[in-house]
Amino acid sequence: MPEELSYRKLCDLFRDEKASNGICKLPGDFEKGAAEYLSHLEEGAKESHDAARERENSSRMLRQILRLRRQKVVFRALAGTAEHHAEGMTDEEHALYDRVGALVADEETRAEKLGLERISQKARKKEEEQAEQAIGDAFKKLRILKEIPSYHGADGKEWGPYKIGEEVSLPPSEADWMTRGRLAEWME
């Protein structure tokens, strides 16, 4: 195993991953190491109830970490950010980014065939503004609970930075992940 894992290290990684908008640095073979760690715990779980509980908790924590990271990778791929080769992504995450990026490229090609990509940049921006205005009522009001640096959302737009206590209106996709991550709370 490249780096010795423990339940404490998994908890620290989960906390860091949840607090960060970016992807926390992991070695490329992290998932292989995690599988070895869980296998080691499985052997101990046969002999001890405490070891069985540690294996169950470690497995749950690892699933949560991988889910958070998968969401971040998919959002990056959808936005087409150049951070694909960012240091710290695992080998599996690079492959996921490539697969999602390929699907997005296929959809863009399909849109081109429909003639949708021939719209000028200025006309496209105007359409986006009109669409945003049309769904303006769908924006959700939030109160920021943690300081959030500026970031590129799933829509490719730059959002933030936000300060603690600030009241903002955001599209549902941005508002949902902020509330799930306890970075903000809903306002009535």
Order of alpha helices (4+ residues) and beta strands (2+ residues): alpha-alpha-alpha-alpha-alpha-beta-beta-beta-beta-alpha-beta
